Amino acid sequence: MQNYNWNYPTTMWVGENRINDLGEACRKLNINKPLLVTDKGLAKSKIVLDAVSSLTKENISVQVYSNVVGNPTGTNVERGVEFFKKNKCNGVIAFGGGSGLDVGKAIAFMSGQTLSIWDFEDVGDNWTKANSENIAPIIAVPTTAGTGSETGRASVILNEDIGEKKIIFHPKFLPSIVILDPVLTLDLPSNITAATGMDALAHNLEAYCSSGYHPMADGIALEGMSIVNKWLIKAVKNGKDLEARMNMLSAASMGSTAFQKGLGAIHSLSHPVNALNNVHHGLSNAIFMPYVLTFNKSAIEQKIIKICDYLELSEKSFKGFIDWVLNLRSELDIPHKLSDVIQEKDFDIERLSKMALNDPSTGGNPKKLTIDDMRTMYQHSMQGNLF
C-alpha cells in the first residue's frame, strides 16, 4: 500500500504503518510533552502501548489520560485539563474513536481558556470568546472509521447537569496533523465497524441533503457515499482487509469535512438518545436514517436520485435508495426499529422531542421541523413504520 500526504482540510499522513511517524509529528509541532488521550479500553491495547513505547524511545515524554466514556462528558474534559496542566504537557495526541478524539481536542482547547466549556457551545459567535493563542496543538489518530472527528472543528460533549449533548466549536479544534493508518483499525469488531461505517454514511448523506449552498461539500459527500457503498460490507465481513479499512477511514474523514455544510434530523434525533439512553451514536444514526429520509422526501427526492446515479444503483429512484439503505442495514445486522435497542419504559418521547428540536443539527435539515415532527419520527422509528 502506497503512503500519501494530503493537505485538505488539514495535514493528513495517510497509509499503512504511518503510526510510526507519530514522533515526527510531535517534533513538527514542537510537542515534547504530549498528553495522549484515549478511552480506558484502548489505553491497555497493543496499539497504544506500542505508540507510547515508541515515543519514549524517541525521548518524547508522553503521559496517558484515559478517563473517557463512550458518550464523553464535561467531567471527562475537566479532569483531562487538570491532568494536562499538572503534568505540564504542551500538546495533545487524540487517539481512538470519536470519544477519544472529541475529548482530546476539547482538552487541548480548554487548556488555554478561563471560561466554562459550555460558554463555547456552537451557537452564534460564542467561539469568538475564546483565547485563541493558548490552544495546545493537536495530533489526531483515529482508530475507527466513523465520526471523522479528526477533520472536524468541534467536539460533542455531554453536559451531565442537564443531560444534553452540546457541540463545542472553535476553528482551532481542527487538528494540525492527522495520521490515518488502517493497521490501527484491523482489530475493530465487526459490529463496531458496521455502526461506525453507518455513521460515516450518515455524515456524507446528511451533508449532501442539507439545505444551503456548498458545492465543494456536496462533491466530497457524494464520493464519500460511493466509498461506503463499495467498501463498508467488505470491511465488516473481513476485518483484515487493509484496503477496505483504508477506504473507510477516508470516507469517515470526508464525512466530517462535508458536514461543515450542515447535518439534519438523523443527528437531531440521535444526540438525545445517545445522551439519555447511552445508545452508540453510529448505531442510532443507522436506525433513524430511513425514517428521516422518508420524512424529508418532498424536499430531497431529486438529490436522492442523483445519489442513486452516482452510486450506480440498479433502481434510480427514491424507493430504490431507501431499499439500498434497508438492505445495507440488514447485511450489517443493524436493527430496524429503535425499540430493538431502547425499551418503551425508558423512552421519554416528550423530553427527547424537545431536545431534538433544540439540537444544533436541526437547522440544517432540508425541511423546517416542529416538535410534532420530532415526535412523529421518534414514533415511526420505535414502531418500524416507514410510511
ZICOR-V653457 format. One record per pair of residues at least 12 apart in sequence whose ideal C-beta (glycine too) atoms are under 7 Angstrom apart, sorted by the first residue. I is the first residue (numbers start at 1). J is the second residue. Records with the same first field share a line. If there is no record, write none. Layout:
I = J, J
This chain:
1 = 15, 16, 242, 246
2 = 15
3 = 15, 18
9 = 151, 174, 257
10 = 151, 174, 175, 176, 178
11 = 176, 177, 178
12 = 178, 180
13 = 177, 179
14 = 180
16 = 181, 182, 183, 242
17 = 181, 183
18 = 179, 180, 181
19 = 51, 141, 179, 181, 183, 184
21 = 179
22 = 51, 54, 55, 179
23 = 54, 55, 58, 60
25 = 139, 177, 179
26 = 60, 91, 139
28 = 177
29 = 91, 137, 139, 176, 177
31 = 90, 91, 137
32 = 60, 61, 90
33 = 61, 88, 89, 90
34 = 60, 62, 89, 91, 92, 93
35 = 63, 65, 83, 84, 87, 89, 92, 107
36 = 52, 62, 63, 64, 93, 95
37 = 65, 68, 80, 92, 93, 94, 95, 100, 103, 104, 107
38 = 66, 68, 95, 96, 100
39 = 66, 68, 96, 99, 100
40 = 66
42 = 95, 96, 100, 143
43 = 64, 66
47 = 143, 184
48 = 95
52 = 64
63 = 87, 89
65 = 80, 83
67 = 79, 80
68 = 99, 100, 103
69 = 99
70 = 99, 278
71 = 158, 274, 275, 278
72 = 99, 102, 103, 157, 158
73 = 157, 158, 160
74 = 117, 157, 158, 159, 160
75 = 160
76 = 103
77 = 103, 106, 107, 110, 117, 157
80 = 103, 107
81 = 107, 110, 111
84 = 107, 111
85 = 111
90 = 136
91 = 136, 137
92 = 104, 107, 108, 136, 138
93 = 139, 141
94 = 138, 140, 141, 175
95 = 141
96 = 143
97 = 143, 144, 147
98 = 144, 146, 147, 149, 281
101 = 140, 142, 147, 149, 150
102 = 149, 155, 156, 157
104 = 138
105 = 138, 155, 173
106 = 155, 157, 168
108 = 135, 136, 138
109 = 135, 170, 172, 173
111 = 136
112 = 131, 134, 135, 136
113 = 130, 131
115 = 129
117 = 157, 168
118 = 159, 166
120 = 168, 169, 170
121 = 166, 167, 168
122 = 154, 167, 168, 169, 360
127 = 169, 170
130 = 170
132 = 172
135 = 172
137 = 176
138 = 175, 176
139 = 175, 176, 177
140 = 175, 178
141 = 179, 184
142 = 180, 249
143 = 184, 185
144 = 185, 188, 192, 196
145 = 185, 196, 197, 200, 248, 249, 251, 252
146 = 196, 197, 199, 200, 252, 282
147 = 199, 252, 256
148 = 200, 203, 252, 253, 255, 256
149 = 256
150 = 175, 178, 253
151 = 178, 253, 256, 257
152 = 173, 256
153 = 169, 170, 171, 173, 174
154 = 167, 168, 169, 173
155 = 168, 173
158 = 275
163 = 275, 276
164 = 275, 355
165 = 271, 274, 275
167 = 360
180 = 249, 253
182 = 242, 245, 246, 249
185 = 245, 249
186 = 239, 240, 245
188 = 239
190 = 236, 239
193 = 235, 236, 239
194 = 236, 332, 333, 334
195 = 280, 282, 283, 286
196 = 282
197 = 228, 232, 235, 248
198 = 282, 285, 286, 332, 334
199 = 281, 282, 285
200 = 224, 228, 248, 251, 252, 255
201 = 225, 228
202 = 266, 285, 289
203 = 255, 256, 258, 259
204 = 221, 224, 225, 254, 255, 258
205 = 225
206 = 259, 263, 264, 266, 267
207 = 221, 255, 258, 259, 261, 262, 263
208 = 221, 222, 303, 307
209 = 264, 296, 300, 303, 366
210 = 261, 262, 263, 264, 364, 366
211 = 262, 364, 366
212 = 261, 262
214 = 261
217 = 258, 260, 261
220 = 254, 257, 258
221 = 258
222 = 307, 310
223 = 254
224 = 251, 254, 255, 258
225 = 307, 311
226 = 310, 311
227 = 247, 250, 251
228 = 251
229 = 311
231 = 244, 247, 248
232 = 248
233 = 331
235 = 248
236 = 332
262 = 364
263 = 361, 364
264 = 292, 361, 364, 365, 366
265 = 292, 362, 365, 369, 377
266 = 285, 288, 289, 292
267 = 285, 359, 361
268 = 356, 359, 361, 362, 365
269 = 288, 292, 356, 377, 378
270 = 284, 285, 288
271 = 359
272 = 352, 355, 356
273 = 342, 352
276 = 352
277 = 342, 346
279 = 341, 342
283 = 334, 341
286 = 329, 334
287 = 334, 335, 338, 381
288 = 381
289 = 325
290 = 322, 325, 326, 386
291 = 377, 380, 381, 386
292 = 377
293 = 322
294 = 322, 386, 387
295 = 377
296 = 365, 366, 367
297 = 318
299 = 366, 367
300 = 366
301 = 318
304 = 318, 321
305 = 317, 318
307 = 321
308 = 320, 321
336 = 384
337 = 381, 382, 383, 384
338 = 381, 382
339 = 382
347 = 382
349 = 375, 378
352 = 378
353 = 371, 374, 375, 378
354 = 371
356 = 374
357 = 369, 371, 374
